[in-house]
Amino acid sequence: MKFSIYEDRITKLILRDDGKNEFQFYKLNESGELNLIGSIFINDPILDFIWMKQVKSLSNGQSNGHKSSKKRELNGGMKSSSNIETFDGNLIALTSNSLLIISSTSNSILEKKSNEYNITKLLSAENGLILGSTNNNDNIIQWDLMNNDITKIKVPKFQSILLSRDTIFIGTQSGLQVGHFEKNKFIKENEIAYKKGVQLIVDIDLDQNLIQSSNNIDILTQDSTNKTIYEGDDIKNIQVINAIEERRIFIITTNSIQIYSIEGQYIHKITTSQPIDDILQIDDNLFIIWHNDNDIYSQQFSISQSEIVVSPPTNSQTNKSNPTFIEFDENLLTTTLTEESLEATLIQSLDDNITNPTTLIEICSSEYDSEVIKSIIIKLTVPQIEKLYQFISKEIAKDSSKNYNLTIWLKWILLINGNHIAQNSDLDLKTLRSSLSDGLKTLPNLYSIKGKLQLLKLQSELRNKAVNNTEEAHDITTTMDDDNIIFANGEVDDTTTTIA
């Protein structure tokens, strides 16, 4: 099982028995619970996947608590690193033939692009800019999704690479090369020898990096000074996290978490009862992430602990949600309209000086075909979209589980015109976001119900098949009164079964 983590979001990739790949999307809440928020099946084998980040630069002297520095876009161009990372819910997935942009909020493929440069590994995804490498790790592909511009940059064959700043660090089998990109190639400025190669480079701050070379972890300063802070053959991961208002280095080994200051001073060791994969931070809370086969788990901890007993939640530890009731409004319009008549009726309603909300909602509720709705949304003008969004979002905010057809309309409004709506201060997003977040909490219950229904259906089919085979083989006719039979978890209550 592979998984990718960004902030409080986790996606895991599961290879099903039928050959299909399933992405499952999870969100970690403040109490440490992993909630399943959706999934999507992909037919093609997945080579790699990564979350897309949205980085917004701060202005007017604002700061997010980190030191301001300068970063260089590939092939020049400086940009400030005083920024805020935000999450847009999109996952970038790579197949041998395609690059897929997948929405974890709508559980759909937003866009599919041809992998014409044969990218095999994704290095980063930020603000619509994808950085990937080819099979031999001797070329970096820069892919601007907004303009569909692709640039191929020649680099030394690398084991690891850090592209986050104006100085580029490339780890090879023999050492660390330091330089920059210019005219679609890497220009080496300095080289530091590491006899056992460089397997991992982690950014600490403007002046320091963490270097993993075989069993050693070193702090490398800007003046090329090396300081070894850890030695061992059990290194699994290295992270730099803000903990208790200070940036600290967390070295994850097979049975412990080693904590250091960013200057390399040893602080504390936490033993773990089994290997963990990652550490997440939500506000001031820290969580460990680990997996077992296809299951992924989380558990809260503090850096003052001396030991973490890693254990998956039991049924008694899992918080059970209240039953979810889905209401069906019998007053909804059920007359089926053609696409042309639906479009004409909707536009007429939107263009009226005083639009009747009830009529508009009934018109939209009468159509559930996603392709038809998408086709109509594309044809609407901006003023019509704004008015339609206001009425639909207000209706969904009342109860997100009441009218499924409206959610399809809302999905295509946001996918096609989301950028305009987000920038329009007159259009309210907070109420809708709050309502949809509440609705997401019901998904685990619905997945559970779906699984149980599928199990009961399969049991019923197998039982009927067995009865039919017996009747054909022995020519025995048995009549059963279904009204008096109670099936519980696939078993028959013999005390209430009548055989005629």
C-alpha positions as CSV (number, residue, x, y, z in Angstrom):
1,M,0.0,0.0,0.0
2,K,1.2,3.5,-0.9
3,F,0.0,6.7,0.6
4,S,0.6,10.5,0.4
5,I,0.1,13.0,3.2
6,Y,-0.4,16.8,3.1
7,E,-1.4,18.7,6.2
8,D,-4.5,16.9,7.6
9,R,-5.3,15.0,4.3
10,I,-4.2,11.5,3.5
11,T,-4.8,9.5,0.3
12,K,-3.9,5.8,0.1
13,L,-3.7,3.7,-3.1
14,I,-5.1,0.1,-3.0
15,L,-4.7,-2.4,-5.7
16,R,-7.9,-4.4,-6.0
17,D,-8.2,-8.1,-7.0
18,D,-9.9,-7.0,-10.2
19,G,-6.8,-5.1,-11.3
20,K,-8.3,-1.6,-10.7
21,N,-6.6,0.9,-8.5
22,E,-8.6,2.7,-5.8
23,F,-7.7,6.0,-4.2
24,Q,-9.3,6.5,-0.8
25,F,-9.3,10.0,0.7
26,Y,-9.1,10.6,4.5
27,K,-9.2,13.6,6.7
28,L,-7.6,13.7,10.2
29,N,-9.6,15.7,12.8
30,E,-8.3,17.4,15.9
31,S,-9.0,14.4,18.1
32,G,-6.9,12.1,15.9
33,E,-9.7,10.3,14.0
34,L,-9.2,9.4,10.4
35,N,-12.5,9.9,8.5
36,L,-13.0,8.5,5.1
37,I,-14.3,11.3,2.9
38,G,-14.4,9.6,-0.5
39,S,-12.8,7.3,-3.1
40,I,-12.3,6.9,-6.8
41,F,-11.3,3.9,-9.0
42,I,-8.7,4.2,-11.7
43,N,-8.3,1.6,-14.4
44,D,-4.7,2.2,-15.4
45,P,-1.7,1.2,-13.1
46,I,-0.5,4.2,-11.0
47,L,3.2,5.0,-11.1
48,D,3.2,7.8,-8.5
49,F,0.9,10.4,-6.9
50,I,1.2,13.6,-4.9
51,W,-1.1,16.3,-3.4
52,M,-1.2,19.7,-5.1
53,K,-0.3,22.7,-2.9
54,Q,-1.5,26.2,-3.4
55,V,1.0,28.7,-2.1
56,K,-0.1,32.3,-1.6
57,S,2.6,35.0,-1.0
58,L,2.1,37.3,1.9
59,S,2.1,41.1,1.3
60,N,2.3,44.3,3.3
61,G,5.0,42.9,5.6
62,Q,2.8,40.1,6.9
63,S,4.5,36.9,7.9
64,N,3.4,33.4,8.7
65,G,6.0,32.9,11.4
66,H,8.8,31.7,9.2
67,K,12.0,33.5,8.0
68,S,11.5,35.4,4.8
69,S,13.7,34.2,2.0
70,K,13.8,34.0,-1.8
71,K,13.0,31.1,-4.0
72,R,13.8,30.7,-7.6
73,E,11.4,29.3,-10.2
74,L,13.2,26.9,-12.5
75,N,15.3,28.7,-15.1
76,G,15.3,32.0,-13.2
77,G,12.6,34.2,-11.7
78,M,12.7,35.0,-8.0
79,K,9.7,34.6,-5.7
80,S,9.3,35.2,-2.0
81,S,9.1,32.3,0.4
82,S,7.0,34.4,2.8
83,N,3.8,32.5,2.0
84,I,0.9,30.5,3.2
85,E,0.3,26.9,1.9
86,T,-3.4,26.2,1.3
87,F,-5.1,23.0,0.2
88,D,-7.3,22.8,-2.9
89,G,-8.3,19.2,-2.6
90,N,-6.6,18.0,-5.9
91,L,-4.4,15.0,-6.2
92,I,-2.0,14.6,-9.1
93,A,-1.7,10.9,-10.2
94,L,0.7,9.6,-12.8
95,T,0.2,6.6,-15.2
96,S,2.5,5.5,-18.0
97,N,0.3,7.3,-20.5
98,S,-1.4,10.1,-18.6
99,L,-1.2,12.7,-15.9
100,L,-4.5,12.8,-14.0
101,I,-5.8,15.7,-11.9
102,I,-8.2,14.2,-9.4
103,S,-10.6,16.1,-7.1
104,S,-10.8,14.6,-3.6
105,T,-13.9,16.7,-2.9
106,S,-16.0,15.5,-5.9
107,N,-14.2,12.1,-6.3
108,S,-13.8,12.7,-10.0
109,I,-11.1,13.2,-12.6
110,L,-11.0,16.9,-13.5
111,E,-8.5,16.6,-16.3
112,K,-6.4,14.0,-18.1
113,K,-3.2,15.0,-19.9
114,S,-0.9,12.9,-22.1
115,N,2.3,11.9,-20.4
116,E,4.3,12.6,-23.6
117,Y,7.7,13.1,-21.8
118,N,7.4,9.7,-20.0
119,I,7.5,11.0,-16.5
120,T,7.9,8.2,-14.0
121,K,8.1,10.0,-10.7
122,L,6.5,13.2,-9.3
123,L,8.8,15.5,-7.3
124,S,6.5,18.3,-6.4
125,A,3.2,20.0,-7.3
126,E,2.6,23.6,-6.4
127,N,0.4,26.3,-7.9
128,G,-0.3,24.3,-11.0
129,L,3.4,23.6,-11.6
130,I,4.3,19.9,-11.7
131,L,7.9,18.8,-11.4
132,G,8.7,15.2,-12.3
133,S,11.6,13.0,-13.4
134,T,12.2,10.5,-16.1
135,N,13.1,6.8,-15.7
136,N,16.9,7.4,-15.5
137,N,16.6,10.3,-13.1
138,D,18.7,12.4,-15.5
139,N,16.0,14.8,-16.7
140,I,13.5,17.0,-14.8
141,I,10.3,17.8,-16.5
142,Q,8.6,21.1,-15.6
143,W,4.9,21.1,-16.5
144,D,2.9,24.3,-16.2
145,L,-0.7,22.9,-16.1
146,M,-2.3,26.4,-16.5
147,N,-0.6,27.1,-19.9
148,N,0.3,23.5,-20.7
149,D,3.9,24.5,-21.2
150,I,6.5,21.7,-20.7
151,T,10.2,22.2,-20.2
152,K,12.8,19.5,-20.1
153,I,15.9,20.2,-18.0
154,K,19.1,18.2,-18.1
155,V,20.5,17.2,-14.7
156,P,23.1,14.8,-13.3
157,K,21.7,11.4,-12.6
158,F,20.4,11.8,-9.0
159,Q,19.2,9.8,-6.0
160,S,17.7,12.8,-4.3
161,I,16.9,16.4,-5.1
162,L,15.8,19.6,-3.3
163,L,14.2,22.2,-5.6
164,S,12.7,24.5,-3.1
165,R,15.1,27.5,-3.2
166,D,17.2,29.6,-5.5
167,T,20.1,27.0,-4.9
168,I,19.4,23.5,-6.2
169,F,20.8,20.5,-4.3
170,I,21.3,17.3,-6.2
171,G,22.3,14.1,-4.4
172,T,24.2,11.6,-6.5
173,Q,25.9,8.2,-5.8
174,S,29.1,10.0,-5.0
175,G,28.1,13.2,-3.3
176,L,26.1,16.4,-3.3
177,Q,26.1,18.9,-6.2
178,V,25.1,22.5,-5.5
179,G,24.1,24.9,-8.3
180,H,21.2,26.4,-10.2
181,F,19.2,25.9,-13.4
182,E,20.0,28.0,-16.5
183,K,18.9,27.6,-20.1
184,N,17.3,24.2,-19.5
185,K,20.3,22.6,-17.7
186,F,21.9,22.4,-14.3
187,I,24.9,24.6,-13.7
188,K,27.1,23.1,-10.9
189,E,28.7,25.7,-8.5
190,N,30.0,23.4,-5.8
191,E,30.3,19.7,-5.0
192,I,30.6,18.0,-1.6
193,A,31.9,14.4,-1.5
194,Y,29.8,11.7,0.2
195,K,31.4,8.3,-0.3
196,K,28.1,6.5,0.2
197,G,26.0,8.9,-1.8
198,V,23.1,11.1,-0.8
199,Q,19.7,9.4,-0.4
200,L,17.7,12.3,1.1
201,I,17.8,16.1,1.3
202,V,15.5,17.9,3.7
203,D,15.2,21.7,4.0
204,I,15.6,23.2,7.5
205,D,15.8,26.9,6.8
206,L,17.5,29.4,4.5
207,D,21.0,28.4,5.7
208,Q,20.8,24.7,6.6
209,N,19.8,21.3,5.1
210,L,19.6,17.8,6.5
211,I,21.6,15.2,4.4
212,Q,21.1,11.5,4.7
213,S,24.1,9.5,3.5
214,S,23.7,5.8,4.1
215,N,23.5,5.4,7.9
216,N,24.4,9.0,8.7
217,I,22.3,12.2,9.1
218,D,24.2,15.4,8.8
219,I,23.4,19.1,9.1
220,L,24.9,20.9,6.1
221,T,25.3,24.7,6.5
222,Q,25.6,27.3,3.8
223,D,29.4,27.4,4.1
224,S,29.5,23.6,3.4
225,T,30.2,22.6,7.1
226,N,29.0,19.1,8.0
227,K,27.8,18.1,11.4
228,T,26.7,14.5,12.0
229,I,23.8,14.3,14.4
230,Y,22.7,10.7,14.0
231,E,24.2,7.3,13.0
232,G,22.2,4.1,12.5
233,D,21.0,1.6,10.0
234,D,17.3,2.0,11.1
235,I,16.4,5.4,9.5
236,K,13.0,5.5,8.0
237,N,12.1,9.1,7.6
238,I,13.3,12.7,8.5
239,Q,10.9,15.6,9.1
240,V,11.2,19.2,10.3
241,I,8.1,20.3,12.3
242,N,7.1,23.2,14.4
243,A,6.6,21.8,17.9
244,I,6.0,23.9,21.0
245,E,6.6,27.0,19.0
246,E,10.0,25.9,17.8
247,R,11.2,24.1,14.7
248,R,12.6,20.7,15.6
249,I,14.1,17.8,13.7
250,F,12.2,14.4,14.0
251,I,14.2,11.4,12.9
252,I,11.9,8.3,12.6
253,T,13.6,5.0,13.0
254,T,12.2,1.4,13.1
255,N,11.5,1.6,16.9
256,S,11.9,5.3,18.0
257,I,11.5,9.0,17.3
258,Q,14.7,11.0,17.8
259,I,14.1,14.7,18.4
260,Y,16.8,17.4,17.8
261,S,16.9,21.1,17.7
262,I,17.5,22.7,14.2
263,E,21.1,23.4,15.4
264,G,21.6,19.6,15.8
265,Q,21.4,19.4,19.6
266,Y,19.9,16.2,20.9
267,I,16.7,16.8,22.9
268,H,14.7,13.6,23.5
269,K,14.0,10.0,22.4
270,I,10.6,8.4,22.2
271,T,10.5,4.6,21.7
272,T,7.7,3.1,19.6
273,S,6.3,-0.3,19.9
274,Q,6.2,-0.8,16.2
275,P,7.5,1.2,13.1
276,I,5.6,4.4,12.2
277,D,5.6,6.1,8.8
278,D,5.0,9.8,9.4
279,I,4.2,12.6,11.8
280,L,1.4,15.1,11.3
281,Q,0.7,18.3,13.1
282,I,-2.8,19.9,13.4
283,D,-2.7,23.2,15.3
284,D,-0.5,22.4,18.4
285,N,-1.3,18.6,18.3
286,L,1.1,16.0,17.0
287,F,0.0,12.6,15.5
288,I,1.9,9.6,14.4
289,I,0.7,7.8,11.2
290,W,1.3,4.1,10.5
291,H,-0.1,1.4,8.4
292,N,-0.9,-2.3,8.5
293,D,-1.5,-4.0,5.2
294,N,-4.2,-1.9,3.6
295,D,-5.3,-0.1,6.8
296,I,-3.9,3.2,7.9
297,Y,-4.0,4.6,11.5
298,S,-3.3,7.7,13.5
299,Q,-2.5,8.3,17.2
300,Q,-1.9,11.5,19.1
301,F,1.4,12.0,21.1
302,S,3.5,14.7,22.8
303,I,7.2,15.2,22.6
304,S,7.5,14.8,26.4
305,Q,6.5,11.1,26.2
306,S,9.2,8.5,26.6
307,E,7.2,5.7,24.9
308,I,4.4,5.3,22.4
309,V,2.5,2.1,22.5
310,V,1.2,1.9,18.9
311,S,-2.2,0.3,18.7
312,P,-5.1,0.5,16.2
313,P,-8.4,1.7,17.6
314,T,-10.8,-0.9,18.8
315,N,-14.6,-0.8,18.4
316,S,-14.9,0.5,21.9
317,Q,-12.4,3.3,21.2
318,T,-14.1,4.4,18.0
319,N,-16.6,7.2,18.3
320,K,-19.9,6.1,16.8
321,S,-21.9,8.7,14.9
322,N,-25.6,9.2,15.3
323,P,-27.8,7.5,12.7
324,T,-28.1,9.5,9.5
325,F,-31.6,9.9,7.9
326,I,-31.8,11.0,4.3
327,E,-35.1,12.9,3.6
328,F,-36.9,12.7,0.3
329,D,-39.0,15.7,-0.6
330,E,-42.1,14.4,-2.4
331,N,-42.9,17.9,-3.6
332,L,-39.9,18.0,-6.0
333,L,-40.7,18.4,-9.7
334,T,-40.5,15.0,-11.3
335,T,-41.5,15.8,-14.9
336,T,-38.6,14.9,-17.3
337,L,-37.7,17.8,-19.7
338,T,-35.5,17.6,-22.7
339,E,-32.1,19.2,-22.5
340,E,-33.2,22.1,-24.8
341,S,-36.5,22.8,-22.9
342,L,-34.7,22.5,-19.6
343,E,-32.0,25.0,-20.7
344,A,-34.6,27.4,-22.1
345,T,-36.8,27.2,-18.9
346,L,-33.8,27.7,-16.6
347,I,-32.4,30.7,-18.6
348,Q,-35.9,32.3,-18.6
349,S,-36.2,31.9,-14.9
350,L,-32.7,33.3,-14.3
351,D,-33.3,36.3,-16.6
352,D,-36.5,37.3,-14.8
353,N,-36.2,40.5,-12.8
354,I,-37.6,38.7,-9.8
355,T,-36.6,35.0,-9.8
356,N,-38.9,32.6,-8.0
357,P,-36.6,30.5,-5.8
358,T,-39.1,27.6,-5.6
359,T,-39.5,27.4,-9.3
360,L,-35.8,27.6,-10.0
361,I,-35.0,24.8,-7.5
362,E,-37.8,22.6,-9.0
363,I,-36.3,23.1,-12.5
364,C,-32.8,22.1,-11.4
365,S,-34.2,19.2,-9.3
366,S,-35.9,17.7,-12.3
367,E,-32.5,16.8,-14.0
368,Y,-29.9,14.3,-12.6
369,D,-27.9,13.5,-15.7
370,S,-24.4,14.9,-15.0
371,E,-23.4,15.4,-18.7
372,V,-26.6,17.3,-19.4
373,I,-26.1,19.6,-16.4
374,K,-22.5,20.2,-17.3
375,S,-23.5,21.1,-20.9
376,I,-26.0,23.7,-19.6
377,I,-23.7,25.2,-17.0
378,I,-21.0,25.8,-19.7
379,K,-23.6,27.8,-21.8
380,L,-24.7,30.2,-18.9
381,T,-23.4,33.7,-18.6
382,V,-21.5,35.0,-15.6
383,P,-24.6,36.9,-14.1
384,Q,-26.7,33.8,-14.6
385,I,-24.1,31.6,-12.9
386,E,-23.9,34.0,-10.0
387,K,-27.7,34.0,-9.5
388,L,-27.9,30.2,-9.9
389,Y,-25.1,29.6,-7.4
390,Q,-26.8,31.8,-4.8
391,F,-30.1,29.9,-4.9
392,I,-28.6,26.4,-5.1
393,S,-26.0,27.0,-2.4
394,K,-28.6,28.5,-0.1
395,E,-30.9,25.4,-0.7
396,I,-28.1,22.9,-0.1
397,A,-26.9,24.8,3.0
398,K,-30.3,24.0,4.6
399,D,-29.7,20.3,4.3
400,S,-27.0,18.8,2.1
401,S,-28.5,15.3,2.1
402,K,-32.0,16.4,1.1
403,N,-31.7,16.9,-2.7
404,Y,-29.0,14.9,-4.5
405,N,-29.7,16.5,-7.9
406,L,-28.8,19.9,-6.7
407,T,-25.4,18.7,-5.6
408,I,-24.6,17.7,-9.2
409,W,-25.5,21.2,-10.3
410,L,-23.4,22.7,-7.6
411,K,-20.4,20.4,-8.5
412,W,-20.3,21.7,-12.1
413,I,-20.9,25.3,-11.1
414,L,-17.8,25.1,-8.8
415,L,-15.7,23.1,-11.2
416,I,-16.3,25.4,-14.2
417,N,-16.7,28.7,-12.4
418,G,-15.1,28.1,-9.0
419,N,-12.3,30.6,-9.5
420,H,-14.8,33.5,-10.3
421,I,-17.0,32.5,-7.3
422,A,-14.1,32.4,-4.9
423,Q,-12.9,35.9,-5.9
424,N,-16.4,37.4,-5.7
425,S,-16.9,38.8,-2.2
426,D,-20.6,39.1,-2.8
427,L,-21.0,35.3,-3.0
428,D,-21.1,33.5,0.3
429,L,-18.9,30.4,0.6
430,K,-18.7,30.0,4.4
431,T,-22.3,28.8,5.0
432,L,-22.0,26.3,2.1
433,R,-18.6,25.0,3.3
434,S,-20.0,24.5,6.8
435,S,-23.0,22.6,5.6
436,L,-20.9,20.3,3.3
437,S,-18.4,19.6,6.1
438,D,-21.3,18.4,8.2
439,G,-22.5,16.2,5.3
440,L,-19.0,14.6,4.9
441,K,-19.3,13.2,8.5
442,T,-22.1,10.9,7.2
443,L,-20.0,9.3,4.5
444,P,-18.4,6.6,6.8
445,N,-21.9,5.5,7.8
446,L,-23.1,5.3,4.2
447,Y,-20.0,3.3,3.2
448,S,-20.7,0.9,6.0
449,I,-24.4,0.5,5.0
450,K,-23.4,0.0,1.4
451,G,-21.0,-2.8,2.4
452,K,-23.6,-4.5,4.5
453,L,-26.2,-4.4,1.7
454,Q,-23.7,-5.8,-0.8
455,L,-22.9,-8.7,1.7
456,L,-26.6,-9.5,2.3
457,K,-27.3,-9.4,-1.5
458,L,-24.4,-11.8,-2.1
459,Q,-25.5,-14.1,0.7
460,S,-29.0,-14.2,-0.7
461,E,-27.8,-15.0,-4.2
462,L,-25.6,-17.8,-3.0
463,R,-28.5,-19.2,-0.9
464,N,-30.9,-19.2,-3.8
465,K,-28.3,-20.8,-6.1
466,A,-27.7,-23.6,-3.5
467,V,-31.5,-24.2,-3.2
468,N,-31.9,-24.3,-7.0
469,N,-29.0,-26.7,-7.4
470,T,-30.5,-29.0,-4.7
471,E,-33.9,-29.0,-6.3
472,E,-32.5,-29.8,-9.8
473,A,-30.4,-32.7,-8.4
474,H,-33.0,-34.4,-6.2
475,D,-36.2,-33.2,-7.8
476,I,-37.4,-32.0,-4.4
477,T,-39.9,-29.1,-4.2
478,T,-39.7,-27.0,-1.1
479,T,-42.0,-24.0,-0.5
480,M,-40.9,-21.4,2.0
481,D,-43.0,-18.6,3.4
482,D,-40.7,-15.6,3.1
483,D,-42.8,-13.5,5.4
484,N,-42.0,-15.8,8.3
485,I,-38.2,-16.0,7.6
486,I,-35.8,-13.7,9.4
487,F,-32.3,-13.3,8.1
488,A,-29.8,-11.9,10.5
489,N,-26.2,-11.5,9.2
490,G,-26.9,-14.2,6.7
491,E,-28.4,-16.8,9.1
492,V,-31.9,-18.1,9.5
493,D,-33.8,-18.0,12.8
494,D,-35.2,-21.5,12.8
495,T,-37.7,-20.8,15.5
496,T,-39.7,-18.6,13.1
497,T,-39.3,-20.6,9.9
498,T,-42.3,-22.4,8.5
499,I,-41.9,-25.0,5.8
500,A,-45.0,-26.0,4.0
